[in-house]
């Protein structure tokens, strides 16, 4: 009877293939001699088969809808932070079992051995006390180590420290930091917020230059859009018009290009250069339908030829 | 890094490309896994709206945190860890609200989960069909009575076909704990369904 209780407890694991070889052997031996347990196992099989009947598959329309919605949400997301693989990460990769580390693994092992060899001969006996050295693991990284002639080891540390700086936007130091942050390639969110702040000072030439650079060269469409917002009041300035024409001709985002058309053709007089830019787009066989339509309408309103000048 | 069309990249290369900001690579990653994610969420939550929410939350989290993925575990394990946590949150909230709808609201109108099984399973015999319907309803009730963790382990083992060791990894526990959970789940179901089978 005790064997029967044990055997029946194993049925679920048997049917899921989760018993070890020995356990399965033991169970099979019991089933060979116990008709009641064989019958109980058959009932367990029926139960399993019945479970299969309640599974539901999501409809193809739900899957389509999920994919569509996700794509739209991703468009709104700032670009992901790029992965920076420093020498430390490569070293860790080299000594760990990671897929990309096959080539570097022997080098990592050798480095680890060499570090151990050097450390054993240079450091005092006993545990290294990071706290007393004022070093918190993780807050600093060893950039390189170099044995000096006097037997000491020179270690170059990279330390990351945060500092809060506050001040008004007309403070030169604050403005300089913002102009730097507006170009930080690693964080589009930071760039977008910075450009938003700089937009309030677009009357200043250096800020306007930064906004023009962001409009023409930033990888993130959201940042470019914000820069364009800030430049709107200066759409008649020659350097801003040049940047807008650049957006119209080369930007991948149709929203930005449409806004560029609006800004370039706003006002009583439209210069010949803009007309020729629009005509060039038509000649190229503009692919984005809405942009093409806007170009066509503007050219028609100006009684200009659609494809030649 | 741009993906060349038609070139099938292995998953590690896809992840690295997506980490470098390649949208097409990220989309390929999503497409490789999203059907099983949606099936898991749909089966556990039995609501297309909740399954949709879990799908969006899971892949957005993956997108936002892809830079921190260091191949310490498989991508599948990482993704399932996120999805199962989201589903467990939903299930726990639902337990508090005591909500267990048997009729689903779907895009194609109300759907009784029990009616989703094809009739040919009972060979068209009306008596067997009635009996089979009762069994299915009872299984549905019992599944709803399991604790969220038991329900999750049962789902991952029975419907998703994950080994107990992998279930342990996904749920952040040991294989033994997952086995105990499965054992409790099947014991409860056997006790509740003994008269039907």
Interface residues (C-beta under 8 A of the other chain):
Chain A: X9 X12 X13 X16 X18 X43 X44 X46 X47 X48 X50 X51 X53 X54 X55 X56 X57 X58 X59 X61 X62 X63 X65 X66 X67 X69 X70 X71 X73 X74 X77 X79 X80 X81 X82 X83 X98 X99 X100 X219
Chain B: X12 X16 X18 X19 X20 X21 X23 X26 X27 X30 X31 X34 X35 X38 X39 X42 X43 X46 X48 X51 X52 X55 X56 X59 X60 X63 X64 X66 X67 X70 X71 X104 X106 X107 X108 X113 X114 X116 X117 X121 X132 X135 X136 X139 X140 X143 X157 X158 X159 X163 X164 X179 X182 X183 X186 X189 X190 X193 X196 X197
